[in-house]
Amino acid sequence: MNIYKKRTISLISVAFFLPVFLMGSNILLDPAEIYHKSFFRPECTPYRTVEGLVGRINHYMEGYDGVLFGSSLSTNFEIGYLLKKTGVKFFKAARDGVGAMSMDKIVRYVFEKDKASDLAVVWWELYHQKMTDKDRIKDNFTTYLFNDDISDDLPYLMSFLTTKKGIDVVRGKCASSKIDMTAWRHDTRHQTTQNNYYQRIDDINKQIRTAQKQWAEYSFVPAEVPALDNYVLPVVRSNPDRTFVFYVPPVSLAALASFETDELNRYFTMIKRLIDEGQNNPKVKVYLPVWNKDVITDGKLYRDDLHYVGTVNDAMVDDIADGKYLATADNFDSFVRDLTDWIKHEQMR
């Protein structure tokens, strides 16, 4: 046989069998447990990314009676503390980098997979939904695995990283699945960020004072909130038997003051519209932990303008469990007035 023909056949064979071998190995090893629980060490969780979340949703929701959705603003909630204060065992599906559109995909996927449990209580972070589609802020989350079409899974199946992670599982080189998937609470890098943030408080206040100039004549004007119509209300209305608890996290005063006028209008509008939804459906409630000036102006509580220390999450649980900061049609105007006043006049401490 001609040597060039042999080489051609060899190249074709490699081109065919290498991808097949890679895919087969990754389906067998499956370190994120997308297709099956681990054959080797189920206690291992080498993936700290979207793949790990999908695997947990696919195989580990049994026994939970609540689910918590959110972005990095919600990753610090401790499931044990939630259980202690609310009596609900929560499955946490909060991940950093999640925006309104990708959160909607996670929510829908969880409810589709909710066959072995009864997720009657839903806690749902309400913040990034104020963005418009064109902003796409915090919506770069990878969602290709959030369906049952295996042809969409090629980035996972054809990844050499997946193979490496699978080998790590076989070797036992991984973290215990008992470790809560928090983004900030035990993260030394963000502890350092927090210290730097507090040390820059004078510069932060200068930025706030500059931003406050635009708010002198501000008054709330209702606005369209497309993310609410596209990604939130359809899910709420198609799940009438579930209790929905929306919470507006206490991002710092610096973050609030940095909003554009249209953004602040959408922020208030999304809250008002969910209050209205709750008037028609008593299973829908909205809580406003951001309505706490002592928290949002305390620089020692923040890693950056948005992210806060874990004790703030604990305080949010306490307040919601006690019915504090519950938004109603009667107190909405007071909330808008207070928050607007703080944005116009307050500083970080």
Sequence and secondary structure as in RCSB ss.txt:
>XXXX:A:sequence
MNIYKKRTISLISVAFFLPVFLMGSNILLDPAEIYHKSFFRPECTPYRTVEGLVGRINHYMEGYDGVLFGSSLST
NFEIGYLLKKTGVKFFKAARDGVGAMSMDKIVRYVFEKDKASDLAVVWWELYHQKMTDKDRIKDNFTTYLFNDDI
SDDLPYLMSFLTTKKGIDVVRGKCASSKIDMTAWRHDTRHQTTQNNYYQRIDDINKQIRTAQKQWAEYSFVPAEV
PALDNYVLPVVRSNPDRTFVFYVPPVSLAALASFETDELNRYFTMIKRLIDEGQNNPKVKVYLPVWNKDVITDGK
LYRDDLHYVGTVNDAMVDDIADGKYLATADNFDSFVRDLTDWIKHEQMR
>XXXX:A:secstr
  HHHHHHHHHHHHHHHHHHHHHHHHHHH TT SSS  SS TTB    SHHHHHHHHHHS TT SEEEEESGGGT
T  HHHHHHHHS  EEEEE TT  HHHHHHHHHHHHHHTTSS   EEEEE SGGGS TTT TT     TTSSS G
GGGHHHHT HHHHHHHHHHHHT S BTTS   SSTT HHHHHHHHHHHHTHHHHHHHHHHHHGGGTT        
HHIIIIIHHHHHT TTSEEEEE     HHHHHT  HHHHHHHHHHHHHHHHHHHH TTEEEE TT  HHHHT GG
GBSSSS B HHHHHHHHHHHHTTTTB  TTTHHHHHHHHHHHHHH    
